Amino acid sequence: MSVLLIPFLSVRIGFIIIYIVIGISDVLDGYIARKLGCESDLGAKLDSTADFVFYCILVLVFFKLYSSILEMNYQFVAIIIAIRLLNMLLTKLKYKRVVFIHTLANKISGIILYLMPMILLYIENGILVGILLIIVVLAAIEELLITIKFEKPDLNRRSIFRD
């Protein structure tokens, strides 16, 4: 669904509508699965894959719409990408599959990344983006530390400090 954003980069209202629908569907699918008792590893993997594709497209959106703000904060973007790629490689080697852990920090960073384009439509502030990206860096570091510390992957681990 994320791919639908690309043609609407220059059509603000279309972009906002599709963006909101993507966000709502991402939240609802997990909520409905939990309420119906239909949670599964496959569902978690599909959710993580969809999130990964969404964030890749989000980076493209940022480069297209907010290149000056990204240039101001390129070091954080580079660190996030490097840590996420390192974690993907490490989980592939350690667990024989790519694993994305749904920590509380990752959920918060997901919300931040989701809201950032909406915020930037009205407030283009590179310092605010830098602060938000630091939070995303910390979430990426936590996920990497969890991968290093624990022998078995737990896709729904809340934090490195608790299950």
C-alpha positions as CSV (number, residue, x, y, z in Angstrom):
1,M,0.0,0.0,0.0
2,S,3.0,2.3,0.7
3,V,3.9,2.5,-2.9
4,L,0.6,4.4,-3.5
5,L,2.3,7.4,-1.8
6,I,4.8,8.0,-4.6
7,P,2.5,9.4,-7.2
8,F,0.9,11.7,-4.7
9,L,4.1,13.4,-3.5
10,S,3.1,16.6,-5.2
11,V,-0.6,16.3,-4.4
12,R,-0.8,17.2,-0.7
13,I,-4.4,16.2,0.0
14,G,-4.0,12.8,-1.8
15,F,-0.8,12.1,0.0
16,I,-2.3,12.9,3.4
17,I,-5.4,10.7,2.8
18,I,-3.3,7.7,1.6
19,Y,-0.8,8.3,4.4
20,I,-3.5,8.3,7.1
21,V,-5.2,5.1,5.6
22,I,-1.8,3.3,5.7
23,G,-1.3,4.3,9.4
24,I,-4.8,3.3,10.4
25,S,-4.6,-0.1,8.6
26,D,-1.2,-0.8,10.3
27,V,-2.6,-0.1,13.7
28,L,-5.9,-2.0,13.1
29,D,-4.4,-5.2,11.7
30,G,-2.4,-5.9,14.9
31,Y,-5.3,-4.8,17.2
32,I,-7.8,-7.0,15.4
33,A,-5.4,-10.0,15.4
34,R,-4.9,-9.6,19.2
35,K,-8.6,-9.2,19.9
36,L,-9.5,-12.3,17.8
37,G,-6.6,-14.3,19.1
38,C,-5.1,-14.7,15.6
39,E,-1.6,-13.5,16.4
40,S,1.1,-15.5,14.7
41,D,4.7,-15.4,13.8
42,L,3.7,-15.1,10.1
43,G,1.5,-12.1,11.0
44,A,4.3,-10.5,12.9
45,K,6.7,-11.2,10.0
46,L,4.2,-9.7,7.5
47,D,3.7,-6.7,9.7
48,S,7.4,-6.2,10.0
49,T,8.0,-6.5,6.3
50,A,5.2,-4.1,5.5
51,D,6.7,-1.6,8.1
52,F,10.1,-2.0,6.5
53,V,8.8,-1.3,3.0
54,F,6.9,1.7,4.4
55,Y,10.0,3.1,6.0
56,C,12.0,2.7,2.9
57,I,9.4,4.6,0.9
58,L,9.3,7.1,3.7
59,V,13.0,7.8,3.2
60,L,12.3,8.4,-0.5
61,V,9.4,10.8,0.5
62,F,11.8,12.6,2.9
63,F,14.4,13.0,0.2
64,K,11.9,14.3,-2.3
65,L,10.0,16.7,0.0
66,Y,12.5,17.6,2.8
67,S,16.0,17.2,1.4
68,S,17.3,20.3,3.2
69,I,16.1,19.0,6.6
70,L,17.6,15.5,5.8
71,E,20.9,17.1,4.9
72,M,20.9,18.9,8.2
73,N,20.3,15.6,10.0
74,Y,22.1,13.2,7.6
75,Q,24.3,11.7,10.4
76,F,21.2,10.4,12.3
77,V,19.6,9.0,9.1
78,A,22.9,7.3,8.2
79,I,23.3,5.9,11.8
80,I,19.7,4.6,11.7
81,I,20.1,2.9,8.3
82,A,23.5,1.4,9.3
83,I,22.2,0.0,12.6
84,R,19.0,-1.4,11.0
85,L,21.0,-3.1,8.2
86,L,23.5,-4.4,10.7
87,N,20.7,-5.9,12.8
88,M,19.1,-7.4,9.7
89,L,22.4,-9.1,8.9
90,L,23.0,-10.2,12.4
91,T,19.6,-11.7,12.8
92,K,20.0,-13.5,9.5
93,L,23.3,-15.0,10.7
94,K,22.2,-15.7,14.2
95,Y,18.6,-16.9,13.7
96,K,18.8,-17.9,10.0
97,R,16.1,-15.3,9.2
98,V,15.7,-11.6,9.3
99,V,13.9,-10.6,12.5
100,F,12.4,-7.3,13.5
101,I,11.5,-7.0,17.2
102,H,8.4,-5.2,18.2
103,T,9.8,-3.4,21.2
104,L,8.0,-0.5,22.9
105,A,10.9,1.8,21.7
106,N,10.4,0.5,18.1
107,K,6.7,1.2,18.4
108,I,7.3,4.7,19.6
109,S,9.9,5.4,16.9
110,G,7.4,4.0,14.4
111,I,4.8,6.5,15.6
112,I,7.5,9.3,15.4
113,L,8.4,8.3,11.9
114,Y,4.8,8.1,10.9
115,L,3.9,11.5,12.3
116,M,7.1,13.3,11.0
117,P,5.9,14.0,7.5
118,M,2.6,15.2,8.8
119,I,4.3,17.5,11.2
120,L,6.7,18.7,8.6
121,L,3.8,19.7,6.3
122,Y,3.2,22.5,8.8
123,I,6.4,23.0,10.8
124,E,9.7,22.5,8.8
125,N,12.1,22.4,11.7
126,G,15.4,20.6,11.4
127,I,16.2,20.7,15.1
128,L,12.9,19.0,15.9
129,V,13.6,16.4,13.3
130,G,17.0,15.8,14.8
131,I,15.6,15.3,18.3
132,L,13.0,12.8,16.9
133,L,15.7,11.0,15.0
134,I,17.8,10.6,18.1
135,I,14.8,8.7,19.7
136,V,14.7,6.5,16.6
137,V,18.5,5.8,16.9
138,L,18.0,4.7,20.5
139,A,15.3,2.3,19.5
140,A,17.5,0.8,16.8
141,I,20.4,0.4,19.3
142,E,18.0,-1.3,21.7
143,E,16.9,-3.8,19.1
144,L,20.5,-4.5,18.1
145,L,21.4,-5.1,21.8
146,I,18.5,-7.5,22.2
147,T,19.6,-9.4,19.1
148,I,23.1,-9.6,20.6
149,K,22.0,-10.6,24.1
150,F,19.3,-13.2,23.5
151,E,19.8,-16.6,21.9
152,K,16.2,-17.0,20.7
153,P,14.2,-14.3,18.9
154,D,11.1,-13.0,20.6
155,L,9.3,-10.8,18.0
156,N,7.1,-9.3,20.7
157,R,9.8,-8.5,23.4
158,R,8.8,-5.2,25.0
159,S,12.3,-4.0,25.9
160,I,15.8,-5.2,26.6
161,F,14.9,-4.7,30.3
162,R,11.7,-6.8,30.3
163,D,9.7,-9.3,28.2
